[in-house]
Amino acid sequence: MEVLLPDGERRKKWKMDGITYYFKAGKLCQCKSRNPRLREGRKKDGRKLVKTSAQEKSIAVFRMMVYLKRYYFQ
């Protein structure tokens, strides 16, 4: 299966039926496409994902460390 672009080049990556196809070292490879609902923050039934207090704390610590790193290296 070879998918060509309008100018005749091979496509580097494309998605079809939840599977991502790509070329690696000249061979056609495939893997499962990422789940879009996790990026949107929704469960399978449509409810929003809620972060736990531990997740909120780790996010806050990470943001503070990024801020301190920027401040330190300026």
PQR file with spaces between the fields and no chain letter, atoms N, CA, C, O and H, PARSE charges and radii, in Angstrom:
ATOM       1  N    MET     1       0.847   -1.174    0.000 -0.4000 1.5000
ATOM       2  CA   MET     1       0.000    0.000    0.000 -0.0000 2.0000
ATOM       3  C    MET     1       0.888    1.231    0.000  0.5500 1.7000
ATOM       4  O    MET     1       1.681    1.435    0.919 -0.5500 1.4000
ATOM       5  N    GLU     2       0.756    2.025   -1.001 -0.4000 1.5000
ATOM       6  CA   GLU     2       1.565    3.230   -1.086 -0.0000 2.0000
ATOM       7  C    GLU     2       0.645    4.408   -1.355  0.5500 1.7000
ATOM       8  O    GLU     2      -0.129    4.407   -2.313 -0.5500 1.4000
ATOM       9  H    GLU     2       0.111    1.859   -1.748  0.4000 1.0000
ATOM      10  N    VAL     3       0.743    5.411   -0.497 -0.4000 1.5000
ATOM      11  CA   VAL     3      -0.084    6.601   -0.651 -0.0000 2.0000
ATOM      12  C    VAL     3       0.810    7.716   -1.170  0.5500 1.7000
ATOM      13  O    VAL     3       1.824    8.049   -0.555 -0.5500 1.4000
ATOM      14  H    VAL     3       1.372    5.412    0.281  0.4000 1.0000
ATOM      15  N    LEU     4       0.431    8.285   -2.295 -0.4000 1.5000
ATOM      16  CA   LEU     4       1.238    9.334   -2.910 -0.0000 2.0000
ATOM      17  C    LEU     4       0.580   10.693   -2.714  0.5500 1.7000
ATOM      18  O    LEU     4      -0.645   10.808   -2.725 -0.5500 1.4000
ATOM      19  H    LEU     4      -0.392    8.015   -2.794  0.4000 1.0000
ATOM      20  N    LEU     5       1.396   11.705   -2.538 -0.4000 1.5000
ATOM      21  CA   LEU     5       0.928   13.083   -2.483 -0.0000 2.0000
ATOM      22  C    LEU     5       0.704   13.579   -3.905  0.5500 1.7000
ATOM      23  O    LEU     5       1.160   12.938   -4.852 -0.5500 1.4000
ATOM      24  H    LEU     5       2.392   11.611   -2.530  0.4000 1.0000
ATOM      25  N    PRO     6       0.008   14.714   -4.081 -0.5600 1.5000
ATOM      26  CA   PRO     6      -0.248   15.209   -5.440  0.2800 2.0000
ATOM      27  C    PRO     6       1.011   15.411   -6.277  0.5500 1.7000
ATOM      28  O    PRO     6       0.962   15.243   -7.495 -0.5500 1.4000
ATOM      29  N    ASP     7       2.131   15.762   -5.663 -0.4000 1.5000
ATOM      30  CA   ASP     7       3.353   15.985   -6.447 -0.0000 2.0000
ATOM      31  C    ASP     7       4.142   14.697   -6.676  0.5500 1.7000
ATOM      32  O    ASP     7       5.256   14.754   -7.198 -0.5500 1.4000
ATOM      33  H    ASP     7       2.172   15.898   -4.674  0.4000 1.0000
ATOM      34  N    GLY     8       3.594   13.531   -6.298 -0.4000 1.5000
ATOM      35  CA   GLY     8       4.236   12.252   -6.576 -0.0000 2.0000
ATOM      36  C    GLY     8       5.098   11.715   -5.450  0.5500 1.7000
ATOM      37  O    GLY     8       5.617   10.605   -5.565 -0.5500 1.4000
ATOM      38  H    GLY     8       2.689   13.484   -5.874  0.4000 1.0000
ATOM      39  N    GLU     9       5.274   12.465   -4.355 -0.4000 1.5000
ATOM      40  CA   GLU     9       6.076   11.982   -3.237 -0.0000 2.0000
ATOM      41  C    GLU     9       5.249   11.032   -2.365  0.5500 1.7000
ATOM      42  O    GLU     9       4.019   11.081   -2.359 -0.5500 1.4000
ATOM      43  H    GLU     9       4.852   13.367   -4.262  0.4000 1.0000
ATOM      44  N    ARG    10       5.958   10.166   -1.630 -0.4000 1.5000
ATOM      45  CA   ARG    10       5.269    9.290   -0.683 -0.0000 2.0000
ATOM      46  C    ARG    10       4.933   10.071    0.570  0.5500 1.7000
ATOM      47  O    ARG    10       5.710   10.918    1.010 -0.5500 1.4000
ATOM      48  H    ARG    10       6.957   10.126   -1.635  0.4000 1.0000
ATOM      49  N    ARG    11       3.776    9.787    1.142 -0.4000 1.5000
ATOM      50  CA   ARG    11       3.421   10.413    2.411 -0.0000 2.0000
ATOM      51  C    ARG    11       4.279    9.804    3.507  0.5500 1.7000
ATOM      52  O    ARG    11       4.574    8.609    3.477 -0.5500 1.4000
ATOM      53  H    ARG    11       3.145    9.099    0.784  0.4000 1.0000
ATOM      54  N    LYS    12       4.678   10.617    4.473 -0.4000 1.5000
ATOM      55  CA   LYS    12       5.500   10.117    5.568 -0.0000 2.0000
ATOM      56  C    LYS    12       4.657    9.423    6.625  0.5500 1.7000
ATOM      57  O    LYS    12       5.093    8.437    7.220 -0.5500 1.4000
ATOM      58  H    LYS    12       4.438   11.588    4.498  0.4000 1.0000
ATOM      59  N    LYS    13       3.424    9.942    6.866 -0.4000 1.5000
ATOM      60  CA   LYS    13       2.578    9.387    7.909 -0.0000 2.0000
ATOM      61  C    LYS    13       1.118    9.661    7.564  0.5500 1.7000
ATOM      62  O    LYS    13       0.792   10.748    7.085 -0.5500 1.4000
ATOM      63  H    LYS    13       3.070   10.742    6.383  0.4000 1.0000
ATOM      64  N    TRP    14       0.234    8.691    7.801 -0.4000 1.5000
ATOM      65  CA   TRP    14      -1.187    8.916    7.615 -0.0000 2.0000
ATOM      66  C    TRP    14      -1.967    8.000    8.537  0.5500 1.7000
ATOM      67  O    TRP    14      -1.460    6.969    8.980 -0.5500 1.4000
ATOM      68  H    TRP    14       0.498    7.809    8.191  0.4000 1.0000
ATOM      69  N    LYS    15      -3.221    8.388    8.827 -0.4000 1.5000
ATOM      70  CA   LYS    15      -4.088    7.639    9.731 -0.0000 2.0000
ATOM      71  C    LYS    15      -5.287    7.113    8.965  0.5500 1.7000
ATOM      72  O    LYS    15      -5.832    7.785    8.090 -0.5500 1.4000
ATOM      73  H    LYS    15      -3.632    9.225    8.467  0.4000 1.0000
ATOM      74  N    MET    16      -5.692    5.876    9.320 -0.4000 1.5000
ATOM      75  CA   MET    16      -6.847    5.271    8.679 -0.0000 2.0000
ATOM      76  C    MET    16      -7.437    4.239    9.640  0.5500 1.7000
ATOM      77  O    MET    16      -6.731    3.328   10.075 -0.5500 1.4000
ATOM      78  H    MET    16      -5.249    5.331   10.031  0.4000 1.0000
ATOM      79  N    ASP    17      -8.708    4.370    9.973 -0.4000 1.5000
ATOM      80  CA   ASP    17      -9.422    3.425   10.836 -0.0000 2.0000
ATOM      81  C    ASP    17      -8.721    3.226   12.181  0.5500 1.7000
ATOM      82  O    ASP    17      -8.635    2.097   12.664 -0.5500 1.4000
ATOM      83  H    ASP    17      -9.281    5.110    9.620  0.4000 1.0000
ATOM      84  N    GLY    18      -8.222    4.292   12.787 -0.4000 1.5000
ATOM      85  CA   GLY    18      -7.601    4.195   14.105 -0.0000 2.0000
ATOM      86  C    GLY    18      -6.188    3.648   14.094  0.5500 1.7000
ATOM      87  O    GLY    18      -5.628    3.384   15.158 -0.5500 1.4000
ATOM      88  H    GLY    18      -8.291    5.209   12.394  0.4000 1.0000
ATOM      89  N    ILE    19      -5.598    3.472   12.929 -0.4000 1.5000
ATOM      90  CA   ILE    19      -4.227    2.967   12.825 -0.0000 2.0000
ATOM      91  C    ILE    19      -3.388    4.003   12.082  0.5500 1.7000
ATOM      92  O    ILE    19      -3.811    4.521   11.048 -0.5500 1.4000
ATOM      93  H    ILE    19      -6.053    3.687   12.065  0.4000 1.0000
ATOM      94  N    THR    20      -2.209    4.302   12.602 -0.4000 1.5000
ATOM      95  CA   THR    20      -1.292    5.230   11.956 -0.0000 2.0000
ATOM      96  C    THR    20      -0.263    4.425   11.169  0.5500 1.7000
ATOM      97  O    THR    20       0.387    3.531   11.711 -0.5500 1.4000
ATOM      98  H    THR    20      -1.866    3.882   13.442  0.4000 1.0000
ATOM      99  N    TYR    21      -0.125    4.749    9.902 -0.4000 1.5000
ATOM     100  CA   TYR    21       0.853    4.105    9.026 -0.0000 2.0000
ATOM     101  C    TYR    21       1.992    5.078    8.771  0.5500 1.7000
ATOM     102  O    TYR    21       1.764    6.278    8.614 -0.5500 1.4000
ATOM     103  H    TYR    21      -0.653    5.475    9.462  0.4000 1.0000
ATOM     104  N    TYR    22       3.223    4.565    8.729 -0.4000 1.5000
ATOM     105  CA   TYR    22       4.382    5.408    8.464 -0.0000 2.0000
ATOM     106  C    TYR    22       5.503    4.553    7.898  0.5500 1.7000
ATOM     107  O    TYR    22       5.499    3.329    8.031 -0.5500 1.4000
ATOM     108  H    TYR    22       3.408    3.590    8.857  0.4000 1.0000
ATOM     109  N    PHE    23       6.462    5.214    7.266 -0.4000 1.5000
ATOM     110  CA   PHE    23       7.623    4.517    6.715 -0.0000 2.0000
ATOM     111  C    PHE    23       8.805    4.701    7.644  0.5500 1.7000
ATOM     112  O    PHE    23       9.092    5.816    8.081 -0.5500 1.4000
ATOM     113  H    PHE    23       6.465    6.208    7.158  0.4000 1.0000
ATOM     114  N    LYS    24       9.495    3.604    7.949 -0.4000 1.5000
ATOM     115  CA   LYS    24      10.684    3.644    8.792 -0.0000 2.0000
ATOM     116  C    LYS    24      11.731    2.784    8.117  0.5500 1.7000
ATOM     117  O    LYS    24      11.538    1.582    7.934 -0.5500 1.4000
ATOM     118  H    LYS    24       9.262    2.699    7.594  0.4000 1.0000
ATOM     119  N    ALA    25      12.840    3.402    7.749 -0.4000 1.5000
ATOM     120  CA   ALA    25      13.933    2.715    7.056 -0.0000 2.0000
ATOM     121  C    ALA    25      13.426    2.035    5.779  0.5500 1.7000
ATOM     122  O    ALA    25      13.866    0.940    5.427 -0.5500 1.4000
ATOM     123  H    ALA    25      12.997    4.378    7.898  0.4000 1.0000
ATOM     124  N    GLY    26      12.497    2.702    5.099 -0.4000 1.5000
ATOM     125  CA   GLY    26      11.996    2.166    3.843 -0.0000 2.0000
ATOM     126  C    GLY    26      10.901    1.129    3.969  0.5500 1.7000
ATOM     127  O    GLY    26      10.349    0.694    2.958 -0.5500 1.4000
ATOM     128  H    GLY    26      12.140    3.591    5.386  0.4000 1.0000
ATOM     129  N    LYS    27      10.568    0.714    5.206 -0.4000 1.5000
ATOM     130  CA   LYS    27       9.522   -0.282    5.411 -0.0000 2.0000
ATOM     131  C    LYS    27       8.252    0.397    5.897  0.5500 1.7000
ATOM     132  O    LYS    27       8.309    1.401    6.607 -0.5500 1.4000
ATOM     133  H    LYS    27      11.016    1.068    6.027  0.4000 1.0000
ATOM     134  N    LEU    28       7.105   -0.152    5.513 -0.4000 1.5000
ATOM     135  CA   LEU    28       5.823    0.359    5.972 -0.0000 2.0000
ATOM     136  C    LEU    28       5.551   -0.198    7.363  0.5500 1.7000
ATOM     137  O    LEU    28       5.532   -1.414    7.550 -0.5500 1.4000
ATOM     138  H    LEU    28       7.058   -0.968    4.936  0.4000 1.0000
ATOM     139  N    CYS    29       5.342    0.674    8.333 -0.4000 1.5000
ATOM     140  CA   CYS    29       5.055    0.276    9.707 -0.0000 2.0000
ATOM     141  C    CYS    29       3.681    0.801   10.097  0.5500 1.7000
ATOM     142  O    CYS    29       3.140    1.700    9.455 -0.5500 1.4000
ATOM     143  H    CYS    29       5.357    1.662    8.181  0.4000 1.0000
ATOM     144  N    GLN    30       3.125    0.225   11.162 -0.4000 1.5000
ATOM     145  CA   GLN    30       1.829    0.689   11.638 -0.0000 2.0000
ATOM     146  C    GLN    30       1.779    0.609   13.157  0.5500 1.7000
ATOM     147  O    GLN    30       2.441   -0.224   13.775 -0.5500 1.4000
ATOM     148  H    GLN    30       3.565   -0.506   11.684  0.4000 1.0000
ATOM     149  N    CYS    31       0.980    1.495   13.743 -0.4000 1.5000
ATOM     150  CA   CYS    31       0.755    1.458   15.185 -0.0000 2.0000
ATOM     151  C    CYS    31      -0.625    2.039   15.456  0.5500 1.7000
ATOM     152  O    CYS    31      -1.203    2.708   14.600 -0.5500 1.4000
ATOM     153  H    CYS    31       0.443    2.172   13.241  0.4000 1.0000
ATOM     154  N    LYS    32      -1.147    1.783   16.644 -0.4000 1.5000
ATOM     155  CA   LYS    32      -2.460    2.294   17.014 -0.0000 2.0000
ATOM     156  C    LYS    32      -2.377    3.811   17.147  0.5500 1.7000
ATOM     157  O    LYS    32      -1.438    4.333   17.748 -0.5500 1.4000
ATOM     158  H    LYS    32      -0.677    1.239   17.340  0.4000 1.0000
ATOM     159  N    SER    33      -3.357    4.516   16.588 -0.4000 1.5000
ATOM     160  CA   SER    33      -3.392    5.965   16.715 -0.0000 2.0000
ATOM     161  C    SER    33      -3.694    6.340   18.159  0.5500 1.7000
ATOM     162  O    SER    33      -4.330    5.582   18.891 -0.5500 1.4000
ATOM     163  H    SER    33      -4.119    4.092   16.100  0.4000 1.0000
ATOM     164  N    ARG    34      -3.232    7.515   18.555 -0.4000 1.5000
ATOM     165  CA   ARG    34      -3.504    7.970   19.913 -0.0000 2.0000
ATOM     166  C    ARG    34      -4.994    8.179   20.106  0.5500 1.7000
ATOM     167  O    ARG    34      -5.729    8.484   19.167 -0.5500 1.4000
ATOM     168  H    ARG    34      -2.716    8.131   17.960  0.4000 1.0000
ATOM     169  N    ASN    35      -5.416    8.007   21.341 -0.4000 1.5000
ATOM     170  CA   ASN    35      -6.826    8.137   21.650 -0.0000 2.0000
ATOM     171  C    ASN    35      -7.181    9.607   21.808  0.5500 1.7000
ATOM     172  O    ASN    35      -6.695   10.236   22.748 -0.5500 1.4000
ATOM     173  H    ASN    35      -4.818    7.759   22.104  0.4000 1.0000
ATOM     174  N    PRO    36      -8.008   10.193   20.934 -0.5600 1.5000
ATOM     175  CA   PRO    36      -8.271   11.623   21.000  0.2800 2.0000
ATOM     176  C    PRO    36      -9.014   12.050   22.252  0.5500 1.7000
ATOM     177  O    PRO    36      -8.869   13.194   22.684 -0.5500 1.4000
ATOM     178  N    ARG    37      -9.809   11.165   22.849 -0.4000 1.5000
ATOM     179  CA   ARG    37     -10.583   11.589   24.009 -0.0000 2.0000
ATOM     180  C    ARG    37      -9.697   11.849   25.218  0.5500 1.7000
ATOM     181  O    ARG    37     -10.077   12.630   26.090 -0.5500 1.4000
ATOM     182  H    ARG    37      -9.927   10.236   22.497  0.4000 1.0000
ATOM     183  N    LEU    38      -8.532   11.220   25.298 -0.4000 1.5000
ATOM     184  CA   LEU    38      -7.640   11.488   26.415 -0.0000 2.0000
ATOM     185  C    LEU    38      -7.026   12.874   26.299  0.5500 1.7000
ATOM     186  O    LEU    38      -6.773   13.522   27.315 -0.5500 1.4000
ATOM     187  H    LEU    38      -8.224   10.585   24.589  0.4000 1.0000
ATOM     188  N    ARG    39      -6.781   13.340   25.071 -0.4000 1.5000
ATOM     189  CA   ARG    39      -6.267   14.692   24.894 -0.0000 2.0000
ATOM     190  C    ARG    39      -7.337   15.720   25.234  0.5500 1.7000
ATOM     191  O    ARG    39      -7.019   16.807   25.718 -0.5500 1.4000
ATOM     192  H    ARG    39      -6.987   12.813   24.247  0.4000 1.0000
ATOM     193  N    GLU    40      -8.603   15.389   24.985 -0.4000 1.5000
ATOM     194  CA   GLU    40      -9.697   16.306   25.291 -0.0000 2.0000
ATOM     195  C    GLU    40     -10.098   16.234   26.755  0.5500 1.7000
ATOM     196  O    GLU    40     -10.815   17.109   27.240 -0.5500 1.4000
ATOM     197  H    GLU    40      -8.861   14.507   24.591  0.4000 1.0000
ATOM     198  N    GLY    41      -9.647   15.205   27.470 -0.4000 1.5000
ATOM     199  CA   GLY    41      -9.968   15.071   28.881 -0.0000 2.0000
ATOM     200  C    GLY    41     -11.349   14.507   29.136  0.5500 1.7000
ATOM     201  O    GLY    41     -12.056   14.985   30.023 -0.5500 1.4000
ATOM     202  H    GLY    41      -9.064   14.494   27.076  0.4000 1.0000
ATOM     203  N    ARG    42     -11.750   13.491   28.370 -0.4000 1.5000
ATOM     204  CA   ARG    42     -13.068   12.887   28.537 -0.0000 2.0000
ATOM     205  C    ARG    42     -12.939   11.373   28.698  0.5500 1.7000
ATOM     206  O    ARG    42     -12.037   10.742   28.147 -0.5500 1.4000
ATOM     207  H    ARG    42     -11.175   13.103   27.649  0.4000 1.0000
ATOM     208  N    LYS    43     -13.881   10.806   29.481 -0.4000 1.5000
ATOM     209  CA   LYS    43     -13.960    9.364   29.627 -0.0000 2.0000
ATOM     210  C    LYS    43     -14.754    8.796   28.457  0.5500 1.7000
ATOM     211  O    LYS    43     -15.269    9.548   27.630 -0.5500 1.4000
ATOM     212  H    LYS    43     -14.614   11.318   29.929  0.4000 1.0000
ATOM     213  N    LYS    44     -14.854    7.458   28.385 -0.4000 1.5000
ATOM     214  CA   LYS    44     -15.571    6.821   27.285 -0.0000 2.0000
ATOM     215  C    LYS    44     -17.039    7.224   27.256  0.5500 1.7000
ATOM     216  O    LYS    44     -17.627    7.347   26.182 -0.5500 1.4000
ATOM     217  H    LYS    44     -14.435    6.847   29.057  0.4000 1.0000
ATOM     218  N    ASP    45     -17.634    7.431   28.427 -0.4000 1.5000
ATOM     219  CA   ASP    45     -19.060    7.786   28.468 -0.0000 2.0000
ATOM     220  C    ASP    45     -19.298    9.288   28.285  0.5500 1.7000
ATOM     221  O    ASP    45     -20.445    9.733   28.337 -0.5500 1.4000
ATOM     222  H    ASP    45     -17.157    7.332   29.300  0.4000 1.0000
ATOM     223  N    GLY    46     -18.232   10.085   28.071 -0.4000 1.5000
ATOM     224  CA   GLY    46     -18.387   11.499   27.786 -0.0000 2.0000
ATOM     225  C    GLY    46     -18.159   12.428   28.967  0.5500 1.7000
ATOM     226  O    GLY    46     -18.069   13.643   28.792 -0.5500 1.4000
ATOM     227  H    GLY    46     -17.301    9.724   28.028  0.4000 1.0000
ATOM     228  N    ARG    47     -18.064   11.859   30.192 -0.4000 1.5000
ATOM     229  CA   ARG    47     -17.822   12.711   31.358 -0.0000 2.0000
ATOM     230  C    ARG    47     -16.390   13.215   31.352  0.5500 1.7000
ATOM     231  O    ARG    47     -15.492   12.553   30.832 -0.5500 1.4000
ATOM     232  H    ARG    47     -18.137   10.872   30.334  0.4000 1.0000
ATOM     233  N    LYS    48     -16.177   14.404   31.940 -0.4000 1.5000
ATOM     234  CA   LYS    48     -14.830   14.973   31.994 -0.0000 2.0000
ATOM     235  C    LYS    48     -13.969   14.224   33.005  0.5500 1.7000
ATOM     236  O    LYS    48     -14.454   13.771   34.041 -0.5500 1.4000
ATOM     237  H    LYS    48     -16.907   14.942   32.362  0.4000 1.0000
ATOM     238  N    LEU    49     -12.678   14.103   32.682 -0.4000 1.5000
ATOM     239  CA   LEU    49     -11.732   13.527   33.633 -0.0000 2.0000
ATOM     240  C    LEU    49     -11.442   14.552   34.720  0.5500 1.7000
ATOM     241  O    LEU    49     -11.296   15.739   34.429 -0.5500 1.4000
ATOM     242  H    LEU    49     -12.283   14.471   31.840  0.4000 1.0000
ATOM     243  N    VAL    50     -11.358   14.105   35.967 -0.4000 1.5000
ATOM     244  CA   VAL    50     -11.072   14.993   37.080 -0.0000 2.0000
ATOM     245  C    VAL    50      -9.714   14.609   37.651  0.5500 1.7000
ATOM     246  O    VAL    50      -9.470   13.442   37.959 -0.5500 1.4000
ATOM     247  H    VAL    50     -11.477   13.141   36.203  0.4000 1.0000
ATOM     248  N    LYS    51      -8.822   15.602   37.793 -0.4000 1.5000
ATOM     249  CA   LYS    51      -7.492   15.338   38.334 -0.0000 2.0000
ATOM     250  C    LYS    51      -7.567   15.129   39.840  0.5500 1.7000
ATOM     251  O    LYS    51      -8.331   15.797   40.535 -0.5500 1.4000
ATOM     252  H    LYS    51      -9.020   16.549   37.543  0.4000 1.0000
ATOM     253  N    THR    52      -6.767   14.197   40.332 -0.4000 1.5000
ATOM     254  CA   THR    52      -6.706   13.971   41.768 -0.0000 2.0000
ATOM     255  C    THR    52      -5.868   15.063   42.416  0.5500 1.7000
ATOM     256  O    THR    52      -5.177   15.816   41.730 -0.5500 1.4000
ATOM     257  H    THR    52      -6.146   13.654   39.767  0.4000 1.0000
ATOM     258  N    SER    53      -5.934   15.145   43.736 -0.4000 1.5000
ATOM     259  CA   SER    53      -5.162   16.167   44.440 -0.0000 2.0000
ATOM     260  C    SER    53      -3.655   15.929   44.266  0.5500 1.7000
ATOM     261  O    SER    53      -2.880   16.882   44.186 -0.5500 1.4000
ATOM     262  H    SER    53      -6.495   14.533   44.294  0.4000 1.0000
ATOM     263  N    ALA    54      -3.247   14.662   44.209 -0.4000 1.5000
ATOM     264  CA   ALA    54      -1.826   14.360   44.008 -0.0000 2.0000
ATOM     265  C    ALA    54      -1.368   14.825   42.622  0.5500 1.7000
ATOM     266  O    ALA    54      -0.257   15.335   42.476 -0.5500 1.4000
ATOM     267  H    ALA    54      -3.877   13.888   44.275  0.4000 1.0000
ATOM     268  N    GLN    55      -2.219   14.652   41.606 -0.4000 1.5000
ATOM     269  CA   GLN    55      -1.874   15.112   40.262 -0.0000 2.0000
ATOM     270  C    GLN    55      -1.781   16.628   40.218  0.5500 1.7000
ATOM     271  O    GLN    55      -0.869   17.177   39.601 -0.5500 1.4000
ATOM     272  H    GLN    55      -3.121   14.237   41.725  0.4000 1.0000
ATOM     273  N    GLU    56      -2.726   17.313   40.872 -0.4000 1.5000
ATOM     274  CA   GLU    56      -2.692   18.778   40.925 -0.0000 2.0000
ATOM     275  C    GLU    56      -1.416   19.262   41.610  0.5500 1.7000
ATOM     276  O    GLU    56      -0.793   20.225   41.164 -0.5500 1.4000
ATOM     277  H    GLU    56      -3.467   16.866   41.373  0.4000 1.0000
ATOM     278  N    LYS    57      -1.031   18.592   42.693 -0.4000 1.5000
ATOM     279  CA   LYS    57       0.177   18.980   43.431 -0.0000 2.0000
ATOM     280  C    LYS    57       1.422   18.780   42.570  0.5500 1.7000
ATOM     281  O    LYS    57       2.293   19.649   42.529 -0.5500 1.4000
ATOM     282  H    LYS    57      -1.537   17.809   43.056  0.4000 1.0000
ATOM     283  N    SER    58       1.511   17.641   41.882 -0.4000 1.5000
ATOM     284  CA   SER    58       2.693   17.385   41.057 -0.0000 2.0000
ATOM     285  C    SER    58       2.768   18.369   39.885  0.5500 1.7000
ATOM     286  O    SER    58       3.862   18.784   39.502 -0.5500 1.4000
ATOM     287  H    SER    58       0.804   16.935   41.915  0.4000 1.0000
ATOM     288  N    ILE    59       1.630   18.745   39.317 -0.4000 1.5000
ATOM     289  CA   ILE    59       1.613   19.735   38.240 -0.0000 2.0000
ATOM     290  C    ILE    59       2.116   21.074   38.752  0.5500 1.7000
ATOM     291  O    ILE    59       2.905   21.742   38.085 -0.5500 1.4000
ATOM     292  H    ILE    59       0.742   18.408   39.628  0.4000 1.0000
ATOM     293  N    ALA    60       1.655   21.472   39.951 -0.4000 1.5000
ATOM     294  CA   ALA    60       2.082   22.745   40.534 -0.0000 2.0000
ATOM     295  C    ALA    60       3.581   22.747   40.821  0.5500 1.7000
ATOM     296  O    ALA    60       4.257   23.747   40.579 -0.5500 1.4000
ATOM     297  H    ALA    60       1.014   20.929   40.493  0.4000 1.0000
ATOM     298  N    VAL    61       4.105   21.633   41.336 -0.4000 1.5000
ATOM     299  CA   VAL    61       5.536   21.523   41.623 -0.0000 2.0000
ATOM     300  C    VAL    61       6.339   21.600   40.326  0.5500 1.7000
ATOM     301  O    VAL    61       7.370   22.272   40.274 -0.5500 1.4000
ATOM     302  H    VAL    61       3.556   20.820   41.533  0.4000 1.0000
ATOM     303  N    PHE    62       5.875   20.920   39.286 -0.4000 1.5000
ATOM     304  CA   PHE    62       6.574   20.941   38.007 -0.0000 2.0000
ATOM     305  C    PHE    62       6.604   22.361   37.441  0.5500 1.7000
ATOM     306  O    PHE    62       7.641   22.815   36.957 -0.5500 1.4000
ATOM     307  H    PHE    62       5.038   20.374   39.328  0.4000 1.0000
ATOM     308  N    ARG    63       5.466   23.063   37.499 -0.4000 1.5000
ATOM     309  CA   ARG    63       5.434   24.446   37.003 -0.0000 2.0000
ATOM     310  C    ARG    63       6.405   25.331   37.775  0.5500 1.7000
ATOM     311  O    ARG    63       7.084   26.169   37.182 -0.5500 1.4000
ATOM     312  H    ARG    63       4.624   22.694   37.892  0.4000 1.0000
ATOM     313  N    MET    64       6.477   25.154   39.098 -0.4000 1.5000
ATOM     314  CA   MET    64       7.380   25.956   39.912 -0.0000 2.0000
ATOM     315  C    MET    64       8.837   25.659   39.559  0.5500 1.7000
ATOM     316  O    MET    64       9.658   26.574   39.500 -0.5500 1.4000
ATOM     317  H    MET    64       5.926   24.473   39.580  0.4000 1.0000
ATOM     318  N    MET    65       9.161   24.392   39.326 -0.4000 1.5000
ATOM     319  CA   MET    65      10.530   24.035   38.978 -0.0000 2.0000
ATOM     320  C    MET    65      10.914   24.625   37.618  0.5500 1.7000
ATOM     321  O    MET    65      12.044   25.081   37.444 -0.5500 1.4000
ATOM     322  H    MET    65       8.494   23.649   39.374  0.4000 1.0000
ATOM     323  N    VAL    66       9.998   24.621   36.662 -0.4000 1.5000
ATOM     324  CA   VAL    66      10.271   25.217   35.354 -0.0000 2.0000
ATOM     325  C    VAL    66      10.515   26.708   35.522  0.5500 1.7000
ATOM     326  O    VAL    66      11.444   27.257   34.929 -0.5500 1.4000
ATOM     327  H    VAL    66       9.080   24.251   36.803  0.4000 1.0000
ATOM     328  N    TYR    67       9.682   27.369   36.333 -0.4000 1.5000
ATOM     329  CA   TYR    67       9.856   28.793   36.588 -0.0000 2.0000
ATOM     330  C    TYR    67      11.209   29.078   37.233  0.5500 1.7000
ATOM     331  O    TYR    67      11.919   29.995   36.818 -0.5500 1.4000
ATOM     332  H    TYR    67       8.928   26.923   36.815  0.4000 1.0000
ATOM     333  N    LEU    68      11.563   28.289   38.252 -0.4000 1.5000
ATOM     334  CA   LEU    68      12.838   28.508   38.955 -0.0000 2.0000
ATOM     335  C    LEU    68      14.031   28.252   38.036  0.5500 1.7000
ATOM     336  O    LEU    68      15.034   28.962   38.110 -0.5500 1.4000
ATOM     337  H    LEU    68      10.987   27.544   38.588  0.4000 1.0000
ATOM     338  N    LYS    69      13.928   27.250   37.178 -0.4000 1.5000
ATOM     339  CA   LYS    69      15.012   26.964   36.232 -0.0000 2.0000
ATOM     340  C    LYS    69      15.217   28.142   35.289  0.5500 1.7000
ATOM     341  O    LYS    69      16.348   28.556   35.037 -0.5500 1.4000
ATOM     342  H    LYS    69      13.114   26.673   37.118  0.4000 1.0000
ATOM     343  N    ARG    70      14.106   28.683   34.767 -0.4000 1.5000
ATOM     344  CA   ARG    70      14.225   29.841   33.872 -0.0000 2.0000
ATOM     345  C    ARG    70      14.847   31.021   34.595  0.5500 1.7000
ATOM     346  O    ARG    70      15.731   31.689   34.058 -0.5500 1.4000
ATOM     347  H    ARG    70      13.186   28.347   34.972  0.4000 1.0000
ATOM     348  N    TYR    71      14.386   31.278   35.814 -0.4000 1.5000
ATOM     349  CA   TYR    71      14.896   32.413   36.596 -0.0000 2.0000
ATOM     350  C    TYR    71      16.374   32.233   36.894  0.5500 1.7000
ATOM     351  O    TYR    71      17.146   33.188   36.798 -0.5500 1.4000
ATOM     352  H    TYR    71      13.668   30.736   36.250  0.4000 1.0000
ATOM     353  N    TYR    72      16.786   31.002   37.260 -0.4000 1.5000
ATOM     354  CA   TYR    72      18.167   30.728   37.632 -0.0000 2.0000
ATOM     355  C    TYR    72      19.114   30.920   36.444  0.5500 1.7000
ATOM     356  O    TYR    72      20.202   31.474   36.604 -0.5500 1.4000
ATOM     357  H    TYR    72      16.159   30.226   37.338  0.4000 1.0000
ATOM     358  N    PHE    73      18.705   30.464   35.252 -0.4000 1.5000
ATOM     359  CA   PHE    73      19.597   30.485   34.095 -0.0000 2.0000
ATOM     360  C    PHE    73      19.515   31.775   33.284  0.5500 1.7000
ATOM     361  O    PHE    73      20.139   31.862   32.226 -0.5500 1.4000
ATOM     362  H    PHE    73      17.822   30.013   35.123  0.4000 1.0000
ATOM     363  N    GLN    74      18.773   32.773   33.739 -0.4000 1.5000
ATOM     364  CA   GLN    74      18.738   34.051   33.026 -0.0000 2.0000
ATOM     365  C    GLN    74      19.949   34.883   33.333  0.5500 1.7000
ATOM     366  O    GLN    74      20.082   35.993   32.816 -0.5500 1.4000
ATOM     367  H    GLN    74      18.266   32.703   34.598  0.4000 1.0000
